[in-house]
């Protein structure tokens, strides 16, 4: 958070474009560390049964930022572009003060080597594949430049996978994917945000390019997506408790598909916001509140030492798929400044199919009991214990033990943990 605030101040004070770009790189790196770390600190501070609610609140806060960002950013840009970065400084300072007072102190572990080479290979592969879709329409898909980018993406991706299998602390821990719930969640998140990022961009381009909305009006036009998510997310815990994590994730994928279908069928060249656009935006916003809490919450079922890494992998999946989703939409729209209505409908059809794939993948989601030994700590943990119902002395997934699915016989290991530190394979 301190680095993010300092980088924001450097962006605001940048005297030239190269300095601004360098400060933005630092700001992006700080944000990449900040988001998964926030989950790694928040989830262990609450009992497992409250994780869907915690994830719902976390999602609501993210949705609030996503909803305010385009509108507030547009207004600040009209005053001076530097205000876009200045506004981050007091927010970061306040978060630092509150964080030091309220967040639990994480246990200190042995220092680990940073996998900078693995991160560079993942970045290079993603950038090369993104270039194929973004520049393909202009370069030609059979051109040497496009084919070279495709080859670079394949080589860098293969080299990255080989490197990360050998590195002691890889940027992507493939061992985590032995946990089926986590593997399903990463896949579901990837497919979902492949659609969601493209959907947000398509909405902005459609409102400004086809319906000729102003920049500020277009920003306000897409507000129903994050606003709906923000209003529904605090109830995510109740929804998951009532219908289950799998049903909530599937409904999220179906709702996103429904929003894409609505726009593909109802949108015309003549503005009709309430009938043609608003229902699809509300469905897309609701989908985030339904799908994100159970899938992102799957990181809490990993061993305690892997929670932050699992959260980081989920966030990486989200960011990579968002970049690819925007790139694919750019290719579908032909890379033109004024895409046609037919191009948008083709893009929404692609999003519809991909959203349904996300729902199908989520059908394989099987919530697993969290790894034992992770108990609430810090201020948040003490508050959670004070307001929660009394629990048995054995803190390791009482619901699982009550259902007769606990350990068979004595074991020196915590309940639900295999010899390799991961929960045992889940039956089909």
N, C-alpha and C positions, 0 to 999 in steps of 0.2 A: 504494500500500500504506500509506503514511504517513497519507493522508487517510482511508482505510478504518479504520485503527486509531484515529485521532482521533475520527472520527464514532461508532465503537462505544463509545468512552469517554464521549462526549457523550450517547449513548442511555442508557447505564447510569446516568449522573448526572442525567438529565432530571428536573426537579422537577414538571413538568406535561405533560399530553398534547400541547399544541401544540409544546412544545420537543422532545418525543420524535418527533413526526411530522417536524419540520424536520430533526432529526439523521438520521432514517431516509432522508430524501430525499438528503441528502449521502452517506450510506453507500451507497445504491443507485447514485448517480452514480459514486462511486469504484469500486465493483464493476464497473460497465459499462465503465470504462476499463481496469481491471486485467486482466480475462480475455483480451480480444483482444491486449493488449500482451504477455501472457505467451507466447502463441503466436508473436507477432512476434519475441520475443527467443530463444525456444527453437529454432524450426525452422532458422533460418540458422546455428545453431551446430553442426549435424550434417550429414554428407553426405546427399544426396538418398535413397540407398538405405536409410538408417536412419530416414527420416521416419515410416514406418508404426509402427516400434517406439517412437519418441518420442511419437507420437500415442497409442499404446496405453498407455504409462505415464501420459501426461497424463490419459487417460480413466480409468485405474484410480484415480488420485489423486482425480479428481472424483467417481468412484463411491464411494470410501471416505468422502468428505465427505457425499455424498448418503445413504449408508447410516447413518452415525453421526448425522447431523443430527436426524432426527425422534426417535430414541431418546434421545440425549443432551439435546436440547432439551426433551423431555418431562420427563426427570429433573431438569434444572435448573429448569424451571418449577415443579416441586413444591417446590423450596427457595425460590427468589425469582426473579422474571422478569428482574431486572437481571443475573443471572449469565449469561443468554443472550448479553448483549453484552460483559460483562467478559471472557469466555473468548476473545474475538477479539483482545484487546489484546496479550497475550504472544505469540500466534501471529503477529500482524502485526509485532511488534518483532523476533522471530526471523527472519521472512522478510526484513525490511529488512537485518539484519546479514549474512545469508547471500547475499542478492541482490547487495549491493555488493561482496562478495568473489568471487562465482562467475560472475555474469552478464556477458556482454560489453557493452562500452560501445557503444551504437548510434551510427552516424555522424550528425553534426549536419547538419540541413538548414535551409533557409530557413523562417522562421516562416510559418505559413499561417493564414488566417482560419477561425475556428470557424463551422460552419454551424448556429448556434443556432436560426435560423428553420426550417431543414429538420428538425431534431430535434423542435422543437415541433409541426410539422405531422404528422410521423409519429406522435408520441405522441398527439396529438389524434385522428387518424384511428383508431388502434388502440383508444383508450379509448372512442370513440363506437361502434365496431363491437362491442366487448366488451359495452357496456351493452345493445345490442340483444338479445344472447343471454341475458345475466344477468337483466335486468329485464323482458324480453319476457313471460315467463309471468305476472308480477305485473301489469304495466301493460296487457297485451294487445297482440298483435302488430299490431293495426290502430289502436292508440291514437296520438294526436298525439305523445306523448313518444317512443314507439318509432320512429315514422316520422321524427321530427325527428332522432333519433340516427342513423338509417340515412342520412338526407340529409346530415347533418354529416360522417359517415364518408366518403361519396362525394366531397363538395366538398373536404374537407381532404386526402383522398388525391390527388385530381386536382391541387389547388394545390401539394401537396408534390412531385409528379412534375414539374410545370412549373418549380417553383422550383429543384429539384436539377439539372435539365438546363441551367440558366443559371448556377448558382453555380460559381465557379472551384474550390472545394474542397467538394463536396457531402458530406453525411453518408452518402449512398448513391451511390457512383460507378457510374453506368449503363454507363460505358465498360468496366468489368470484365466485364460480362455478354456482351461479344463473345467472350470466351473460353468455349467451349462447356462444357468440363469444370467450370469454376467455376459457370456458370449451372445446369447439371444438379445440382451439389452443393448449391447454395442451395435449389433446389426440393425435392430429396430430404430435406434437413435440415428444411425447413418442414413437409413432410408427415409425417415421422417424429415430430417433437416435437409436432405436433398430436395425435398418438395417445399418445405416451409420457407427457406431462404429465397428460392426461385419465385414462390408465390408472393412474397412481400415485394420483390423487385418488379414482378409483372404487374402488381396492383398499382404501384407508383407510376410505371411507364404507361399503363393503360389510362389511368385517370388524367395524366398530364398530356399524353400523346394523342389519344383517341377522343377523350371527352374535353380536352383542352383546359383542364384545371390549372390554376396557378400552383407554384411550388408549395406555398403554405397551405392552400386548400387541399392539395393532394396529400400532404402530410396529415392534415386533419381527417381526410377521407379514409386513411388506413388505420386510424385510431381505434375503431371497433375491434380489431384483432387483439392488440395488447390489453385494451380495457376489459374485454370479455374474459381474457385469461386472468387478469388481475382480480376480477370480481369472483371468479369461480375457484381460483387456486386455494384460498384459505379453507375451502370445503373438501379439498382433495382427500384429506385423511378420512373423513366420513364416507366419501364415495368409495375409496379403496376398502374400507372396513365393511361396507355393505355388499359390494359386488365382487370384490377381490382385485388384486393387482393385475392379473391377466385380463379380466374383462375390461378394466379401466383402460389398459393400454390398447386393447383391440378397438374399443369404442373411440379412443383418440385417433387411431389411424382411419377408422371409418368416417369420423366427423371431418377430418381433413380432406378425405376423398370427396365427401359430400359438398364441402365448400368449393373445391375445384370443379366438380360437376355443375354446381349452380352457376358459376361464372361462365363455364363453357356453353351452357344452354341458354342462359338468360341475358348475357351481355350483348348489347348491340351498339351500333355507332351513335345512337341517340342517347344522351344522358338520362338515366333513370336510377338514381342512386339507391333509393329506398327499396325498390323491387328487384333490381338486377345485381346490385353490388353488396348491399348491407347484409343480407342473409348469409352469403358465402363468407364474408368476413367474420361474422359471429360464429359460424361453425368452425372456421379455422382457429379462432381464438380459444374456443372451448376445447379443441383438440389438444392444445398444449397443456391445459390444466388437467386433462385426463391422462395423457400419455407420459408426460415428463416425470411426474413424481415417482411412479413405480419403477420406471426403467432407470432413471438416474439413482434412485434409492437402492438399486441392486448392488451398488458399491459397498453398502453397509453389511452385506452378507459375506464379504471377503475377510480374510484374516486381518486383525487390527493393524498390522504393519503395512498392509497393502491397500488400505482404504483410500489414502490420498492418491496413490498411483492409479487405482481403479477409477477414481473420479477424473483424474487427468486423462486417462484413455478415453473415457466417455466424452469429455470435453473436446479432445482431439478429433474424435469421430464426428462430433457435431460441427466443428470448424472446417474440417476437410470436406465434409459432405456439403456444407453451406457454400464453400467456394466452388465446388464442382457443380452444384445445383445452379448457381448463377451463370457459370460457364456454359452449361448445357442449354439453359434458357437463351443465352446470347446466340448460341449456334442455331437454335430453333427459329429465333426471330430474324436470323440472317445478318446480324450485326449492323442493321440499318438504324438511322436516327429516328425514323418514323415507321415502326412496325405496323403491319396491317392487322385488322381484326381477325382474319383467318390465321395469322401467325400466332396471335394470343390464344386462340382456341386450340391450336395444335399443342402449344405449350401447356395449357391447362389439362388437356387430355393426357399428355405425358405425366403430369403431376398426379392425376387421378389414378393412373395405373400404378405408379410408384407408391402412392399413399396406401393403396389396397395391399401392395406387397408388404408394407410395414405392418399392417393389421394382421396379415397372414403369419408373418414372423412372430408377432406378439402372441399368437395362439400357442406357441411353444414355451412361453414364459411360465415358469413354475417358481413362485416365491419360496425361498428357502429360509429356515430359521437362521438368524444372525449367529456369527461365531461367538461361542461362549467366552466369558472373561472380559467382554467389553461393557463396562458399566458407566453410567453417566458420571461426569466429573465437572468440577468447576462450578461457577455461579449458575449456569444454565442447568447443570445436572442436579444441583441441590434444589432448584426451583421445580424441576420435573419430578423429583422424588416427593416433594412436599404436596404437589397437587395430584399425583397419581394414586391409584388404589394400592393398598398394601400388597406386596409380592412375597412369595415364598423365599426362604433364605437362599435357595438355589436360583441364581439370577439367569441361568442359561436357558432361555426360551421356555418359560413355564407352559405356554400354550402347547408347545410340541410335546412336553412330557405328559401333560394332562391327556393328550390325545393318544397316548400309548406309542408314540414314535420316537421315544428317547433311546438311549444306548442300551444294548442288550448285554447285561452283565457289567461288572466293574471294568473300568478302563482308566489308565493313568492320564489319558488325554482328555481335554475338555470335550463336552458333549457336542457332537456334530462336526468334529474336526478329524480328518484323516491323518495318516502318518506323515503326509507331505505338507501338512499345515492347511490344507484346503478341505472344505466340506466334501463328504463322499459323493460319488456320482448319484444323480437323482434318477429314479426309475421313469421310464416313458409312461 
